[in-house]
């Protein structure tokens, strides 16, 4: 509705006075007249029953600055490029601020700022709020940061979406586990560190310094020094791919191990993103560099042992993924690898072009990090990941059983049977058996099955669909076991199994309460027979399925001869059935 004549006159007078202020003249001379005009305006508001204007909000003043200081010139920081956007602070009365900061407020009827300006200011506020991240020192947790939360919660009590989304705090930075001090000489200038180690190595060491709130980060010069060699090797190994012999993907499919490697890469990408989202840079570095490098080395070793050329699209996908994940920490070496190796491989074209290479439209950007995005991969298959971990753990166990234990026993026989220890023939690899038998247990231990059934009774379903266990879970379980005369003798063993299961549940393992394994152990071992033979220096291996618990499955408790009890004792640290054993065949044919 139109303003009454008296108020319209005041509005025009106030606007004219403010426009005159834009010229930078007459501000002091007309201040008294403008104040009297504002007082008259306020008196009309009070007569109308409206609330007097509150003071401006210091915690949300960015829209006002952004709208007023839009497009400053480089040569003159005082004048504005768009003069029409200049806004005098005295125009920011209560209804104006209410409309800007209150998401439920409507456009004020008496708008003496300007319709377009007011909408732009509200859009500016909606763009920047809420605060995604507030970074500060840990010494301000109890005062400034706490009051920041209280202030937002009070101002926007009906709009929690405008509250700060995250607050990150940091402590002091130690140097080589000691407090930096000029008096002791234990300090390092940033410029000196960059000149000594290079920018990327310094960033590498800073990411590895630590992120915990309760402890200070530690910059280790030894870590920075080692990072130089690590990043150099990364570039050298990537450069070697230009001349490496790589094979194209077979239309009929690829090896099981290559599918597992590709799946593990997706899992590493997922874990690294979670770490970056939590601003846990040490964990992000662990996943993006160390775990990814270990995965690439594992694949290269598999190709060497099995005798196949690496798959080109998988090899380049792992390199590109590692470069993209490491670019926030070490951008310079990553840009070098991307520009000189990844793009070079992509320019081959045809079947040799990596499936994950960036499609170029027009000209290639000079600065790659400006256009990089987080690697897009499919969700990892948890069953395939579980099978891959089973294979790797089994192979490590086989090596320990064959070479760790055999070497010690051979040395003992040499001491007993010969006066000359150097004449030991049993310790020679040429005389070791070249055939072996792998015993695989497919049935879950009855005691573990019983414990899983008991644990299921205490599970809690969360809103996100995940399961959890109460904090007093072990105490309640112990009371239940002690009250059962049949289970009481096994209380220690039951609690060990329950604690292991609880750890898997807390880590988000969806198969923690599953009886048995979600994959066929024998099939996994058969699919990787050549890899096992080459890794263990064997000519043949026989996979034997055994079931030491079948006879006692009806009783719910394992009983039997001494050999079975020894096997159970060996599996006490990880009481699942996914730990096969290997035995060398002494009979040679």
N, C-alpha and C positions, 0 to 999 in steps of 0.2 A: 504493500500500500504506500501511497505517496506520503512524504513527511509534511508535518504542519509548516506553515510559513516561517515561524520563528526558528524552528529547528533547521529548516532548509537554509536559512540565512546563515546560521552558525556553521553548518556543514560547508557551505561555499567559502565562508571566511577562513575556516581552518584549512581547507584545501589550498586556498590562495596563499596563505602564510607559509605552508609547507613547500609549495612550489617555489616561492621566493627563496626559501632556504637552500634549494638545490643549486642556486647560483653562487652560494658561499658568501652572500652579503646580507647584512641586516639581521643576522641571527640574534646578536646581543640586543640590538635596538628594539626588535619586535618580540623578544622573549616574554616580557611582561604581558603584552597584548595577547599573545598566543596562550599563555597560561590562564588568563582570565577567560578566554574563549573555551578552553578545555574544562574549566570549572563550571562554566555555564552549561556545557554539554553534559557534564556529569550530573549536574542538578536536575536536568531533564530526565536522565536515566533513573535517578533516585525517586523522582515524582512518579515515574512509570512503574516503580516497584521492582526494577532490575537490580541485580547484585553489583556492587562497585567492582571495577576491574581489579583482578589480582595482579601481583608483580609478575614480570616475565619469568619463565622457567629456565633456570640456568643449565639444567641437565638436558634440555632439548631445544637449544637455540640454533642448531645448524641450519634449519630451513630458512630462518630469518637472515642469517649471514649469506647463505647460498643465493637466495632470491635477490638480496640487495647488492651483493658483490659479484654478480654474474658477468663473466667475460671481462676481466681486467686486462688492460693493455700492458705490455712488457715495459714500455718506456715511461709510463706514468702510472704509479700505483695508487694515486688518489682519485683520478677521474675514472669514470666507468664508460665502457664502450656503449652500453645501452642506458642512456640517461633516464629513460622512462621507468627503469626498474629501481631507481633510487627511492627509498622509503624512509621517511623520518620516524624515529622511534616513538614519538608522541602519538602517532596514529595507531599504535599497537595497544588498544584498550582491551578490556575483558572479553567482549563478544568475538573480537578478531582472534585472540589467542585461543579461545574456547573452540572456535571452528577449526583452527589449524591442528590442535593437539588432541581434541576429543573426536574419536572415530564416529561417534553417534550424533555429533552436533550438525545442525543445518546451517546453510548460508545465512549470515546475519542480515536482517532486513535493512538496518542502517549501516550500510557498508560504505565507509568513506575512504577505504584503501583502494578499491578498484576490483571489479569482478575477476578479471583475468589474473591480476597479481595474486589475489587471495587463493584462487584455485591452484596457481603454480606453486605457491608456498605450501599448500596442503599436500600436493603431489610430491613435493620435495621431501616433506616429512615422512610420508608413507613409503617413499623409496628407501630412505636411510634407516628407518626404524622397523623392527627392533634392532638393538645392537647385537651383532652376531658374535663378537668377541671383544672382551675388555681385557687388556694385558696390563699387568702392574706388578709391583713387588710384593713378596709374601709378608712383609712387615705391615702392609696396609689391610690385611685380611680382617682384623678386628675393628677397624674404624672406617676408613674411606670406602672400601669395597662393600662392607656390610651396609653402610648408609646408602650406597648406590642402589642396592637391592631394595632397602626399605623405602627410599624415595620413589622409585619406579612403582613399587607395589602399592604405595599410597595414592600417587597421582593417577595411575591407571588401574585402580582396584577392580574395575569392571572389564578390563581388557588385558588379561594376562599375556596375550600374544605380543604385547609391546614391552614386556619385561626383557632384560638382557638374557640372551640365550646361553652364553658361556662366559666364564671368567678364568683366565689363565694367570697364574702367578709364577714368578721365578725368584730364586734366591741370589746369593753372591756367586761369583765365578772363581773357583780355585785354580791354581796353576800347579800342576804336578802334585796334587793332593795337599797343597799348602796354601795358606791365605796369601794373596798378593799384597806386597808391601814394598814401598820405595826404600824404607830404612834397611830392610834385609836384602834388597836387591832382587827379590823374587817377584818380578813383574815382566810383562811382555807387551810391547806396543803392537797394535794391530798391523801397522805398516811393516814392522819388523817381521811379524809372523808371515805376512803375505810374501815379503821378499825372500824369506827363508824357505817356506814350504809351498808357496803358491796359493791362490785363492781357493781352489777346489779342495786341496788337502786341509786347509784351515777350516773350511765349512764341514768337511768330513769329520774332523776331530771335534768340532763344536756339536755336531749332531750326535756324536758318540759320548758327549760329556755328561749326559744324564738329564732326566726330565722330572724327577720326583720332587714334590713340594717340600717334603720333610728334610731333604738334604741338598746341599749346594752342588752345582754342576762343577765338573773338574775337566779343565782343558789339559790334555796330556800331550806334551811335545813328542813323546815316543809314538803315540797314535798318529799324530800328524806326519811324522817322519815315515812311518810304515804306510800311511795312506798314499804318499807319493809313489811308492813302488806298486801298490795295489792298483791305482788308477792308470799307471803306465802299462802294467800288464793287461789291464782291461782293454786299452787302446791297441796294444800290440796284437793280442789274440783276435780282436775284431778285425784288424787290418789283414790278418792271415786268411780271413774268409774270402778275400778277393781272389786268391789263387787256389783255394781249397777245392777238392773234388766233392761235390754235393750231388745227391740224386733227387730226381723229381718224385712226387707222390704217385704211388701205384694206384690205378683206378680200382684194383681189387681190394685195396685196404693196406694198412700198415701193421707193423709189429705191435704186439700187446704192450711191450715196454715203451714204445713211442707214444701210444695212446695214454699210458699212465704218466709219462713225463709231461705231455701236453696238459693233462688234467692237474698235475701238481703245479704247473705254472699258473693256472687259473686260481688255484688255492692260494698261492703266494701273492698274487695280485689282490685278491680279496682281503687277505690279512694286512698287507701293506696299506691299503686304502683305509682300513679301520684304524691303523696306527696313525696315519696322517690326519684323519678326522679328529682323533683324540689329541693331536699335537704331541704325540709320543715319538719324537724324532729318533731316539735310539732304537726303538722297536722297528720303526719304519726303515732305518738303515739296515737293521738285521735282516728284514725280509727282502728289501729291494736289492741289496748288494750281496750280502753273505749267503742267504738262502738261495737266491737266484743264481749266484755263481756256483754254488755247490750243485744245483740242479743241472747247470750246463756242463760241469765237469763230469757228473754222473752219466749224462747222456753220451759225452765224448768217450768216456771209458767203456761204456756198453758197446758203442760202435766199434771200438778197437778190438774188444774181446770177441765179439760175435763175427767180426769181419765184414761189416757192411758200411757203405758210405753214409754219412749223416744226411738226413732228410732236409732239403734246402729250406722249404717254407717253415718247418719247425725250428731249424737253427736260427733263421733270421727273425722269426717271431720271438724267440727267447731273447735275442740280442736287443731287438727294438723295445720289447717290454721292459727289459732291465734299464735301458737308456731313459725311457719315459718315466719310470718310477724313481730313478736317481736324479733326474733333472732338477727337482727343487733343491737338492742338496749340493750337487756338483754340476752346475749348468754348463760350464765351459767345455769340459771334456765330453759331456754328452752331446753338445752341439757339434763338436769336432767329429765324433763317431757318426752322428746322424748325417752330417753333410758329406763326409768323405767316404763312408763305408755303406751305410744303409741306402742312401740315395744312389750310390754307384751300383749296388746290387739290384736295386729296383729298375735301373735303366737297362738291364739286360733284356727285359721284356720276355714275351713268350711264356713257356712253362717255368722258366727260372725266376720269374718275378715273384717275390714273396707275397703270400696271401694277405699279410698284415701291413704291407707297405702303404704309405700315404699316397693316395691318388693325387697327382699334380694337375691342377687346372690353370692353364696359362703359364705364368712364371713361378719358379720355386721361390718361396720367401727367403730373404737373406738371413733373417734371425728366426731360427726354427722354433725356439722356445716360446715365441709370441703366438704361434699357431698350434702348439702342442695341446693335446687333451689326454686325459687319463686313459690308459689302454682299455678298450672295450673287449671283454671276454665273456664267454658263457659261464654260468654257475658251475662250480666244480662238482663232480660226482663223488659223494662221500664214500660209497661202496668201493669205487675204484681206488680212491685214496687209501682206504683201509687195506685193500689188497696189496697196493704198492708198498705201504709201510710194513706189512707182513713179510713180503718178499725181501726187503732190505734188512729187516731185523733177523730173519731166518738166515740170510747169507752171512751176516756178521757173526751170528752164533755158530754157523758151520765152520767158519774160518777159525774161530776160537777153539772149537772142539777138535778140529783136525790138526792145526799147526801149533796152537798154544799148548795143548795137553800132550800131543805126540812128541814134541821136541823135548819136554821135560822127562817123559818116560824113557825116551831113547837115550838121553844122557845118563839116566840111572842105570840102564842095562849095560852101557859101555863101561861104567865104573866097576860093575860087578864082574863082568865077563872078560875083561882085558886089563892087563897092567899098563897099557898105553892108551890113554883116553883119545889120542889123535887117530887111533885105528878104528874108531866107531863107524861101522858100516850101516847100522840101523838108522842113523840120523841123516843119511844121504837121501835126497829127494828121489834118486833113481831107484831106491829099494822100497819106497813107500807104496802101499797098495794104490792102484789106479781105479778101483771100483768101490762104490759105496752104496749103502742103503739108507734111505731117509724114512724115518718113522713119523707118520702123521696121525695125530689124535683128533678125531672128528666129533667125539662126544664130550660135552661139557662135564666137568667134575661135579658129581652130585652135591657136594657141599656148597659149591659156588651157586648151583642152581637153587638150592634151598635159601641161600643168602639173598639172591636176587628177588626171589618171591617175597621175602620179608621186607626188603628195601622198598619194593613197590607199594607197600601199605602206607609208607610215610611220605610218598611223593606229593608235591603241591603243583597244581597247574597254574602257570602264570598267564597274564593277559596276552602276551605275545605268542602263546602256544608252547613255550619252553617249559620243561619240568624243573623243579627245584626240591631241595630237602630242607627241613627245618634246622635251625642252628643247634638244637639239642638232640639231633637225630641219633648220634652215637650213644648218648646217655640213655635214651629211651630204648634203643635196641639192646644195649647191654643188660638193662633191667629185664627185658623180655627173655633174653637168652638164659640169664641166671635163674629165672623162674621155671625153666624147662629142664627137667632132669636128664633128658636125652641129649640136649644141645649144650648143657653146662660144661662138659669136659672140652668142648671145642670153642669156648668163648674167645680165647685169644686169636685163634685162626679166623673165626667169624668176623671179629672186629677189624682184623687186617684186610680181609676181603671187602668189608663194608666201607672202610676208609678209602680203599682204592676205587671203588665204584662211585663214592661221593665225589672224589676228585674228577672223575670223568664226567659226571653230571654237571659239576660246576664249570667245567671247561666247555660245555655246550655239546658234548658228544651225544648224538641222538641214539647211538647203539649201546649206551652204557648199561641199560637194563635189558638188553637182548640176550637170550640164552643161545650160545653158540655164535658162530661167525656168519656175516651176511654174504659170504662168498665161498666158493669151493677151493679149499686149500690145495688139493691135488691138482686141480685144473690150472691154478696159478703157477705151481711148480713145473707142470708139464709145458706150459706155454713158454717158460723161461729155461728150459732144459739146457740149451746151448750156452746160455749165459752162466748157469750154475757150473757146468763142466769146465768152461774156460776160466772162471774165477777161482775154482777149487783145484785146478790142475788134475782133473779126473778124465778118464776115458768113457766111463759109463756110470750111471746112477739109477738105482731102482727105488721107486716110491712105494712104500708099504703103508697101508691103512691099518691102524690098530685101535682097539677100543678097550683100554684097561679098566674102564668103569662099568662096562655093560653088565657084568655079573651082579653088581651091587646096586644097580639103578633103582630096583624096587625098594630098597631099604632107605634110600635118601642119604646114605653116608657111605664113604669109600672105605672098603676093607679089602684085604688081600695080602699077598706075599710081600716080602721085603723089597723086591724090585719095584713094585708099584708104589710102595710108600716112599722110596727114594725119588721116584719121578715126581710125586706130589710135592715132596720137600723142595725139589729144584724149582718147581713152578710157584712157590709160595709168594715170591715178589710180584708176579703177574699171573694170578691164578686163572688164566683163560686157556682154552685149548689150542690157541694159535701159535704154539711154540714147538715146531717139529725138531727132532734130533737126528743126527747123522752118525752112522757107524761104518767104518772102513771094512770092506770085505778082505779077509786075510787070504782067501783062496784065489790064486791067480790062474787064469786060463789062457 
